[in-house]
Amino acid sequence: MIMKKNDVKKTKQCFFCVNKNKAIDYKDNEMLRRFTSSYMKIQPRRRSGLCAKHQRQIARAIKQSRIAGLLAFVPK
């Protein structure tokens, strides 16, 4: 795709900043799976579209969930 000089690429908005009522919890597996790849790796900010604050919180929650045994370290 050829971009013209005045074209602006839209960036993703942070899921948690848009949905103010959502909380990051290490026990919410469905929400955490959204931010991991098929190989169970934590997605980078440019891929997930999260802001820096929420990316750090998601990474911490995923790691807590893995230690607690709620989320796998590797795919089955």
Secondary structure, DSSP 8 states (H G I E B T S, - for coil): ----TT--------HHHHSTT----TT-HHHHHTTB-TTS-B--HHHH---HHHHHHHHHHHHHHHHHTSS-SS--
